[in-house]
Every structure is written in C-alpha cells, then in structure tokens.
Amino acid sequence: MAEICSHITSIKTLKVDEEHVCEECVKIGSDWVHLRTCQTCGATLCCDQSPEKHMTKHFHKTQHPVVISAEPGERWLWCYVDEQFAEY
C-alpha cells in the first residue's frame, strides 16, 4: 500500500459544504454533476464530470492541493499535486 501524501496527512479538520451548490455554476447558470470542497479555502465547486470543471480550474489557479467529496455518503479526499486518493 502506498504511503499517503503529506498534503492529505496535513489536514486535521475537514472543511465541509453546507449549501451543496457549485458557487461558480450558480453565477453563470450552469449545471453540475458532483461537488468537491477545497480543503485550503473551503470553496465548493463542480467536479470534472461537470461541464465547467470548476474545481480543477480552481486548483490550477490557486494550487490548493486537496479536495473532499461534498456528496452525501462519500468520504474521500483527492490530492491534485500527488494524484492520490484516500478514504476517511
């Protein structure tokens, strides 16, 4: 089993979404498929299966490395830098 990256292991408290909407899709009137929450700033944005792929754009703009799924019942983290997945 691979060692979990330092970006993921450095997270001690999860930032969670309460509204369950993609902030950027709402602004432009677009739809989303699934949501992710940035663990650096708390922004909740749409996934790569969504037309606008706002969370990946957020990563490229900010370099914030780790997101969690904002979907009910899903308990995982993704590190963009190390391309690593971890369940919690």
C-alpha positions in Angstrom: 0.0 0.0 0.0 1.3 3.4 -1.0 2.1 6.0 1.7 -0.5 8.8 1.9 0.9 12.1 0.7 1.8 15.0 3.0 -0.9 17.2 1.6 -3.6 14.8 2.7 -2.0 13.9 6.0 -1.6 17.6 7.0 -5.4 18.1 7.0 -6.6 17.8 10.6 -10.1 19.3 10.3 -12.3 18.9 7.2 -14.0 21.9 5.7 -17.5 20.9 4.7 -20.1 22.4 2.5 -23.5 23.4 4.0 -25.2 24.8 0.9 -24.4 22.0 -1.6 -24.1 24.1 -4.7 -21.2 25.0 -7.1 -20.6 28.6 -6.3 -19.3 29.3 -9.9 -22.1 27.4 -11.7 -24.7 29.4 -9.8 -23.1 32.6 -11.0 -23.2 31.6 -14.7 -26.4 29.5 -14.6 -24.7 26.2 -15.4 -25.4 22.7 -14.1 -23.1 20.4 -12.2 -22.8 16.6 -11.6 -20.9 16.3 -8.3 -19.4 18.7 -5.9 -16.0 18.9 -4.2 -14.9 21.1 -1.3 -11.4 22.7 -1.3 -9.6 21.9 2.0 -7.5 25.1 1.8 -10.1 27.7 1.4 -13.5 25.9 1.7 -14.8 26.7 -1.8 -17.3 24.2 -3.1 -17.2 23.7 -6.8 -18.1 21.1 -9.5 -16.2 18.0 -10.5 -14.5 17.0 -13.8 -17.7 15.2 -14.9 -19.5 18.5 -14.8 -19.4 20.7 -17.9 -17.4 23.6 -16.4 -14.9 21.5 -14.2 -14.7 24.4 -11.8 -12.7 22.6 -9.0 -9.9 21.6 -11.4 -9.8 25.2 -12.7 -9.7 26.3 -9.0 -6.7 24.1 -8.4 -4.8 25.4 -11.5 -5.5 29.0 -10.4 -4.7 28.6 -6.7 -2.6 25.5 -6.3 -4.8 24.4 -3.4 -3.9 20.7 -3.4 -6.7 18.7 -1.6 -10.4 18.4 -2.0 -13.0 16.2 -0.4 -16.2 15.0 -2.0 -19.2 17.2 -1.0 -21.6 14.4 -1.9 -23.7 12.9 0.9 -22.3 9.5 2.0 -19.0 9.9 0.2 -15.9 10.1 2.5 -12.8 10.6 0.5 -10.0 13.1 -0.3 -8.1 13.8 -3.5 -4.7 15.4 -3.9 -4.3 17.1 -7.2 -0.5 17.5 -6.7 0.2 13.9 -6.0 -2.8 12.5 -7.8 -3.6 10.5 -4.7 -7.0 9.3 -3.3 -7.6 8.5 0.3 -10.8 7.4 2.2 -11.6 8.7 5.7 
